[in-house]
């Protein structure tokens, strides 16, 4: 039972997954800092100088009813930045590496040439004639 656990932990996928989680957490903090300190102030500035952000109050005299559209835009930008970096740093290189591995594997294996139709028919006819000959000689 412990050997199975050891094999599972030492398998490359688990270690790669752990590294990805750590890098993902660090990258999330970086993107959050970028959007909080750069993107959010720019979006808030679009709301005007006296506003608390890009949005509106449902009840003008109540600050608790403020609908912050800027926060939604900031979250969308954070998502797009994260998705783009994950795609261009992880997904695209992995796809390219998989394609290269497939090419190498296919180059190493000799391709079987398909048997021409006439050869296949002649082989089938030969086998049938041999079978008929064996039946008639066994009588």
Secondary structure by P-SEA (a helix, b strand, c coil): caaaaaaaaacaaaaaaaaaaaaaaaaaaaaaaaaaccaaaaaaaaacccccccccccccccccccccaaaaaaaaaaaaaaaaaaaaacaaaaaaaaaaaaaaaaaabbbbccccaaaaaaaaaaaaaaaaaaaaaac
